[in-house]
Amino acid sequence: TKPLDFEEADTHELSVRATDGGGLSSICKVLVEVVDVNDNAPELAVSSFSSPLPENTVPGTVVALFTVRDRDSGANGKISCALDDQLFFSLRPAYKNYYELVTVSALDRERTARYVLGVTAADAGSPPLTSTHTFTVDISDVNDNAPVFNQTSYTMYVRENNAPTVFVGAVSAADADVGLNAKVTYSLAPVPAAERPSCSCISVNSENGHVFVLRPLDYERLRQSEVTVSASDAGSPPLRANVTVRLVVLDENDNAPLVLYPAQDGSAASSELVPVSAEPGYLVTKVVAVDADSGQNSWLSYHLLRATEPGLFSVAVQSGEVRLKRPVTERDSAKHKLLVLVRDNGKPPLSATAALSALLLKNKDCHPMYNNRLLE
């Protein structure tokens, strides 16, 4: 009279009476056995579940405990469970119909921060029925990653005579962790007393890694310096990394040429002796100068700025050699004064002057002294 349900009653007992027309009757018992069909899918009930899991959770840790049951009987009620991903997690039977979801290998939040695990329970019916439960396991961070700088080393440049607290560059480090474990602060790494740096003028901003030079520098005293910058996270305990920052001081043209010869100390300058018979190209003397700067700022050139007889002498632009430009004539005076300009190649250029004198003597007058000059 209505559908049968094996799970509600697997047998039905009936009493059947047969009555004839003469009023005689008989009773028999009818026993109806209901045969089970696979009409119930397995059921999964979670008893406990832990999420999130710290990424340093040891393998074998129980993540979830659940039970399965099937209202059918026989093969229709026999259940097996399977896990989708078995690389980091697995299922193991506990007792009776209980199963445990456990970790089987080390976890790494930086590689995978969340696992979505599907557990499928299937019965042995024909066709089998299944049910699936999803466990979402979040992985919480532990401070297992030190900061990493985006460069293996840094080179920064500053021009000498810089303004105080000038910005010269920035260091940057990232931390693969999250939260406080990834919050990076910067500082100068402490230096042992025996290894004090040649320059204590460098500062680093703790929040953004900006590097500053605190005072004006002089290229002629300090051409480069190195410091070690440390990046530290806010984990407990904190992890840190170090990087070398090299500061290179760039030269400015702030030094004029210095004339070494002839001496320009204000004392009476000795005269260069030139025989009147000297040929054109004769080396009278050489102006020697140096420049404390470097590069093109120290490239010197020599120019004849003024002379008693401009056409008699010439100055080599590159070497500063003063030579006779033409033969000496009787009309040339015996004493000559020259002023040589020494100029560097900076922008703007700086210069100095060298004053010298030359004395023209006949060969018989200057021969002994001339020989002395050669010996010198």
Order of alpha helices (4+ residues) and beta strands (2+ residues): beta-beta-beta-beta-beta-beta-beta-beta-beta-beta-beta-beta-beta-beta-beta-beta-beta-beta-beta-beta-beta-beta-beta-beta-beta-beta-beta-beta-alpha
